[in-house]
Every structure is written in C-alpha cells, then in structure tokens.
Amino acid sequence: MGNKSVRVIAGAMVVAGWAGYAAAQSASEIKIVLPEQPANFEPCGTIITNVGQILSRNVVEPLTIIDPKSGQPTPGLATEWKQTDPNTWQLKLREGVKFQDGAAFDAEAVKFSIERMTGGKLTCSNIAKFGDAKLTVTPLDELTVEIKSDKPQPILPTLLSVVMIVSPNTPADKAVNDPVGTGPFKLSSFTPQTVVLEAFDGYWGEKPAIAKASYVWRPESSIRAAMVETGEADLTPSIAIQDATNPETDFAYLNSETTAIRIDAGFAPLDDVRIRKALNLAIDWDGLAQLFGEDVQRASQMVVTGINGHDDKLAPWTFDAEKARALIAEAKAAGVPVDTEIELIGRNGIYPNGTEAMEAMMAMWQDVGLNVKLTMLDVNDWLRYLQKPFPESRGPNLLQMMHDNNKGDAAFTIPIFYTSAGSYSTFNDAALDKEVADAMAATGEDRTAKFKAIFAKVHDDLAVDIPMFHMIGYTRVGSRLEWKPDITTNSEIPLANIALKD
Amino acid sequence: MLGYIGRRAYHSVISVIGLLTLVFFLTRLTGDPSALYLPLDSSLEARQAFARLNGLDQPIYVQFFQYLQNLMSLDFGQSPRQNRSAIEVALEAFPATLKLALVAMSLATVLAIVVGALAAARPGSLFDRIAGLVSLAGASTPDFWIAIVGILVFAVGLGMLPTSGTGTALHWIMPIAVLMLRPFGLLVQVVRGTMISALASPFIKTAHAKGMKRRKIIFGHALRNSLLPVITVAGDLATGLINGAVVVETIFGWPGIGKLMIDSIIQRDFAVVQSTILVTAIAIFIVNIAIDLLYAVLDPRIRY
C-alpha cells in the first residue's frame, strides 16, 4: 500500500469520525451527563441517586410525589387518600393509566408492586424508608386499594413516594435491569456507555417536550461541566463549586443534604454537656463557610427547610471562643477530664473540601484548649463508626457526617439520630425517646410542633451534635433547555418538566 | 514449542486458581458488603435478608467450597450490584480496555523504537537531547493531569476533539495519546540505552568496516540485537495497561475493565472482583507466553 493510499484512508477515517462526533442530535433529543454509572436498574432502588435520577418519574412512577416546597405528598398514581383508622389507609388510583408493556394499572398492580418490594426476595433499597413496618395490601375494587400496617403510619402517603409501581409482568423474585412502569418514558437501551430513554406514546399525562434522552456518566466534575459548555451534553447535576463559573448556565440549589459532626456522648469528656456546647461555640462559622461557597446555609438542625419538623426560628450556634473556653474551664473545675484525647473521624471524599473542613475545625478546637486529633478514613472503615454496633475499641470521638432527607418528614431523621435505639445514635435518654415516640405517632400540626421541640431540645439543651451546613448543589443547564434544579434533583430529574427553548 | 506452551498453560492454571483463592479470602476480609449495598438507614432485618440472598450468612469455608463447586460448572457468580452474571460484566468491559491498550502500546512501542534508535545513533545531538527531555516528561507526568489539560485545550478551547466517551475515531485520540505517553517515555530511554551499547559492539564495527550503509547497521543489526530488553519492558507495561488504565478510563468515560475492577472493590462486589481478576490474569498470562515466544523469534539461540 502506497503512502498516498495510507493518507487517503487516514483522512477518510478522521472525516468519518468528525462527522459522527459533530452529528447534531434532533431538536427534541437531549443528553444528560451524570457523575456515576448506574450499576443496575431495579426500580426498588430509586432512592440510590444514580438510579433514581434516571428512572424516577421518567420510567416508573410513585403513588405520591413530594412537593419540594412544602414537603407534603401530592397526587402521583394515587389521586386521593384517607386514613380510616390509625393503621389503615385507603387510596384512590388514577384512571386511564397503562403500563409500557400494555398491562393495566389497577389495584392488583399496586398490590403486586408493594408485595414485590416488601417480600424479601430481592435487595430493595427503597424499603429502608419504611423501617420495620409490615404492610398488608388489599384491593377493594379496581381503582381502590387499602393498606394496613402493623403499627400506626401517620405519614404513609409520604412513605408511598418511594414505592415505584411496576408492571405485574415484572419478576417478583429477582431484581431486574429492564423496568417497565407507567412513566412518560420507556427504557430503550442500557449499555456500559449509555442509557437511552424514549417517549412512551401511551402515557396518561401530558406529552413531554423531550422525545429522547441519552444518559452518559463522567465522574470528573470539570469534564461534565466542559461537556455542557461545548454542547456535547445538555445538562449535568452535581458539579463542584469551582466548576460552576458561568452564572447563565449554572444554578445553585439546596440539595437536601446537611453536614454535621456527631458527638459520641458515651465517653468523657464528651458526656458533659458543657464540653458539647463548647465544641459548637469554638468554631468560626463564617471562616469555615469559605470552604463551602457563598451560597451555603448554616444549619441548626439535621433537616432543611421544607421538611416537616424543620424550625426556621431555631438559631444556629454562633462563634464565641471565650464562652467556649469558659465552659471548658467550668467543666474542668467540676472534675471533667477535658485534656483527654478526642478523635475526630473524617471520611475521605465525603464532600468537596471535607478534609480541609476537618483540619480547620480540629485547629479551632485545639485553640480553645481541647485535645482533638484528626483521623481520616475511607468509607468502609468510617461506616463502622457511623452505625451500630460501634467498634468496642473506640474512645471519645467526633464523627464527620452528611445526612440527606428529601422525603418531606423529620421521621426519616430524628429516630435514627437521637433515640437510644437509633442506628447512628450515641445518646441514651429515656425522656427524649418518649418525646420522639410521641412525635412519630402524631399527625398534622401537632406532629410538626413535636418535631420542632425535639430539634430545639437536642440543639439548645442537650447539644448532642454539631450541625454545620445545609449543602448547596450546582447544576449546569445548557442553553437549549428551560429547567431549574430543586431539592429533589439529587434523587430525580423528571424529563417531563424540561422544556426546550425555541 | 507446543510442549512449552502446554507446560506454561498448566502452570498458569495453577497460578490462576491460587490467585482466585487469595482474592476470595482477601475480599471477604474487607467486611460486610450490606453496609455499602443498602441505604445507611436500613433495618437489621434488611441487612440479614441481603446476607441470606447472597449466601453471605454462611461460614466463610462453606462460601469458599460453594464458590469452587460453582467454578467447576463455569458459574462465576452473580453481581448483586449489577443484577447479572459477574463474568458477563467482566467480559463486556474487557474488550474496551484491550483495544485501547493494544493501540496505545503498539503506537508507543513503534514510536519509541524509532525515536530511541535515532537518538542513540547520534548521542549528545540536538535530537537526542530533545528526545531525552520529551521521553522523561512523558514517563513522569501524571496522566490525570495530562488528560484534563488535553480536554481543556483540545475539546473546550479548540473544539477539535470530543471531551470524552466513545463512538467515533476522534474519541480515541485523547485516551490513546494520554495512555501511550508513559510507555513511550520509558521505552525511548530503554531503546536508546541498549542501542548505544549495541552500536559499540565489535560486530557493528565489523559491519562499518565492511562498508555497510549506516541506516542498515542501525535498524538492521543494532536494533534487532537491542530488542530483547525492550520487549521485556514493553511486556511489563502492556500487562499494566491490560490490568486497567484506571485513570484514563475514569476521566474519558471509557467503559473498560480497570474502572470496573476499582468500582467493584470499593463496592465489595465480590463476584465481579473475582471475575475481573480472572479475565485479566488469563490475558496477562497469554501476553507473557507471547513475549517468551517472541524472544525465540528475535534470538535464534533461545530454544523452548
């Protein structure tokens, strides 16, 4: 083969490659780039970010949808609901809904989906939100279903927002990667490179503006931001603050995550409330906030605004090093061993600048006279300290954490953090346990007030933890799209809500 | 020759079994995967159900014998993370890495041989000094940095290449360029060093004395005699690439086995870790046998 032939072939390859690369996608097709590859597409795992962002409300739909502003359940595949006794709810289902495989959506389909989720024959992440509740589902007629629980479930409609309804033709005893739901899009393909969703013509609701959406994944934030900038992609959630440099395309949003330090109250000197308060007072919060960006919000509790039980009036701790020193001195005079080494346990990569935040906080605590030493762990080791049973060899420790609650109710936060039996709790207080139990059984305004009272108590009186910040996410949205992220963006990106600019 | 290949294959099978046994126990020493698979607020009951579903509630020796029994029937296990056969997941990812490694290593080796040989022909010349500088930079610059700068310059700045992904010929350019930099840098230095020694050998002086053309002496005589150490180093580098160019695959969104292996280790997806190691170990053994056979082709004194 002569040099000329080689040159011609090489040239043709490049031109062909260029043509493929530059081929414009149709106006109603979009490409979304996510930080992580979804490992599977089991609809019972939509609370996992990378699964939910593709499937939730696109391919599969829940019975109820949480309003991002009020935190209240709104109609999804269920249009109305009522509690007939403390353990029983009746739901009316939406008419005229078909699954993407042609099966009818009815009370039997709801029973099938809930029993598939609770049956224990497949790994179901979403069921975690139900705790240990046992549900019995009975179809009353074609579009009415009754759900009984073994103990009162005052927020069952909220819990039902994680129940994704799947076609009755879905295998009940094994996880799947080809979900069939009632959503406006059906799964067209799922390969190691991409996932493609295509509009479902038989959708019960309004026809979406998007006809086809392709998803790809790149872990590197700067690459994802560049892809939207160059027009290779139209949308990417969760870019790092340093990549959110274009005010026209980059939107900040409260992402429902709260950062905090858990104080292990089982060991001296952390079993003394004066020391726990001193830990909160010793932090220069304005200085620390510089690591998190100017949009970040100081936290006084472990849930964000919009979650039932959040109290806007509960003020965060302010920086007062002198008061912190005074409290430590007072504790020391009372015999508390304030010089004991306290281990600050951080988790590598937990959030941007997470290590730097721990280093800064350690220095600030040392500055007021506490003997704090930082240990950074990878997630596997860190989990041992987060969840019970805690390592027996541990001593007094402070644990870096991040908690995500976008499910509308403090019930997903308070019991695990603050009750004696809570899986993250190091605190043992029978009076607090009773208050939490009362709040969990309450409804309406009474429930809200009781949750607020608990947040106030653990913050002001008991100081069981160190709430840091409500975190901000940044999403880059390409110029073709009309869409803004909100608190639910970490768990779902409903394509039907995306409009195309002319 | 066939006998040699048979003996190597036999030893390789024993090594692979040993490796898989080691990996089986090492992965299980990392702890309970349910902490990573299930949400943090999962109940104890859910964790126990997960362990039961995946056979993790059995004593480790029972799990091991079950694993060996399954291996006999070529059942490499299910990936609880991906809901499908672990070996299928590994085999799906492997060709992407193999293609990338093959192209990058071939280009790096050919280019390094030409540049190294020319640099050795005139030690101390301007070309030699530039080649030395470029190869040193190539061998020592972190690939993640080169990859990100490459994307900023060629994709974002100039708009000539796609940032990442697969699909067209242009998608290959940056991953290959980044992947070949280190092997190229190292091989140039190896080729140059061995060539300088070869060019000082008596048989080269004889060739000169006979009036043979310089180009033929360099590429025909000296190079052939310098290739054995080059092949050894290139083989090592190639096995490294087959084992997974994790950084390049991660940054460029290349669906290869390197990233799969790392993700599976982090997620404690034991079945996929075992399958990726099985696939790459077999590939590495094949490469090593091929290199040994290449020795015999290049040096007739070597017999198997």
Interface residues (C-beta under 8 A of the other chain):
Chain A: M13 V14 A16 G17 W18 A19 G20 Y21 Q37 A39 N40 F41 E42 I47 I48 G120 K121 L122 T123 C124 S125 I127 A128 K129 G131 D132 K174 A175 V176 N177 T191 P192 Q193 V216 W217 R218 P219 E220 S222 I223 A226 M227 E229 T230 E232 V379 N380 L383 R384 L386 Q387 F412 I416 S423 Y424
Chain B: T30 G31 A35 L36 Y37 L38 P39 L40 D41 S42 S43 E45 A46 A49 F50 L53 S79 P80 R81 Q82 N83 R84 E92 A93 A96 I148 I151 L152 A155 V156 G159 L161 P162 T163 S164 G165 T166 G167 T168 A169 L170 H171 T250 I251 G253 P255 D263 I266 Q267 R268
